[in-house]
Amino acid sequence: MNNDLSLSKIGLGTWLIGGDVVANEQNDDEKDINAIIYAINNGINHIDTSESYSNGKSEEIVGQALRHIDRKTVFIATKVREWNLQYDDLINSCYNSLKRLQTEYIDLYYIHKQNPNIDIKETCRALNYLLDKGLIKEIGLSNVGISTIKKYNKYLNKKIYAVQNQYNLICRESQNKKIIEYCTNNSIKFIAWRPIVLSYPGVKDKFYSEGTYPILDRISKKYNKTNIQVAIKWLTQQNNVYIIFKSNNINHINQILETNNFSLLKEDWDILNTDFPVTFNKGCTENEFFEVS
Ligand SMILES: NC(=O)c1ccc[n+]([C@@H]2O[C@H](COP(=O)([O-])OP(=O)(O)OC[C@H]3O[C@@H](n4cnc5c(N)ncnc54)[C@H](OP(=O)(O)O)[C@@H]3O)[C@@H](O)[C@H]2O)c1
């Protein structure tokens, strides 16, 4: 890791930057690049991407933004997909990410999701090789539970640096299964993905729209903040919880950055924690492998 950097609590995600599953040839790349540069110049030093976001184009856009920034001041996280976890595939994926990102090293390299058909030992061998070569500085796991974190730590030459799971007011799996607590006790950073958009079946809410959750409306009004800002603050106020949100809209980025300037009173944080009307004990889609042997 770039040891000089202290990770900002608020990081920028890049899912839907450059397309979605595939690259969008009509994408406004300049808007995305400018948003990333703006975020970095305004205190966000953590950018999150993946080899699969817009089929590599998201990494390319991050790489283009990096050309305008002093590389040492930014912490770049990317991910290898679960179908590339065999030794040669993983190393190949990493080289391709480095090329798209136009960088000599990746600060944090995640296993994006688990694959029960590939032996963790083999995956760890490839990760250890990349660490030895200095091509990756830290290793992370995404969409995992505690027993899988322990398994990786058995075979890695460097302990897991970060765990990235879905976590927000609705999705409480990492809280209820004590994954966040485990991470904190073991000096692993907990990164909350999808802090804003809620897209569970049966839940109509998107962007925490007003009128959906009266307790959120009430607390937001009390602090003169938007529902999104309060939902973000509920996360970032927690010890060892870091967020990555996506935006290529400067006003939206500013709104999220503004959350650095206020705190929720404990009583309001507690109300949101205990009384939020809809919570689910799952963080990924149901068919993902949260724990692997
Ligand atoms: N590890 C994994 O499996 C995994 C899975 C999903 C996501 N992630 C990571 O987590 C990041 C965040 O998740 P996400 O992108 O799915 O969802 P998100 O960050 O919760 O929500 C993004 C959406 O919120 C909007 N938005 C952002 N700020 C806003 C504001 N202040 N007011 C109103 N709308 C606002 C964005 O639109 P605008 O762009 O128009 O602002 C975008 O539509 C991803 O980008 C990715 O890096 C990881």
The ligand as an ORCA input file, in Angstrom:
! r2SCAN-3c Opt
* xyz 0 1
  N     -18.032     -5.317     -4.845
  C     -19.175     -5.386     -5.487
  O     -19.689     -6.476     -5.790
  C     -19.870     -4.114     -5.857
  C     -21.199     -4.146     -6.326
  C     -21.801     -2.937     -6.649
  C     -21.107     -1.740     -6.524
  N     -19.814     -1.746     -6.077
  C     -19.020     -0.488     -5.966
  O     -19.742      0.417     -5.146
  C     -19.927      1.637     -5.839
  C     -21.220      2.293     -5.391
  O     -22.343      1.487     -5.669
  P     -23.375      1.847     -6.828
  O     -22.688      2.639     -7.874
  O     -24.000      0.582     -7.251
  O     -24.510      2.672     -6.081
  P     -24.518      4.018     -5.207
  O     -23.204      4.669     -5.142
  O     -25.179      3.662     -3.942
  O     -25.512      4.931     -6.058
  C     -25.117      5.491     -7.277
  C     -26.288      6.286     -7.828
  O     -26.587      7.363     -6.939
  C     -26.625      8.583     -7.681
  N     -26.131      9.647     -6.790
  C     -24.875      9.771     -6.272
  N     -24.805     10.841     -5.459
  C     -26.037     11.398     -5.443
  C     -26.590     12.526     -4.798
  N     -25.849     13.311     -3.983
  N     -27.896     12.817     -5.018
  C     -28.639     12.041     -5.848
  N     -28.173     10.951     -6.476
  C     -26.878     10.638     -6.290
  C     -25.729      8.363     -8.886
  O     -26.124      9.154     -9.986
  P     -25.185     10.323    -10.583
  O     -23.980      9.686    -11.190
  O     -26.065     11.000    -11.554
  O     -24.824     11.213     -9.425
  C     -25.993      6.876     -9.185
  O     -27.150      6.733     -9.975
  C     -19.903      1.203     -7.304
  O     -19.737      2.288     -8.182
  C     -18.790      0.205     -7.311
  O     -17.531      0.856     -7.353
  C     -19.186     -2.913     -5.726
*
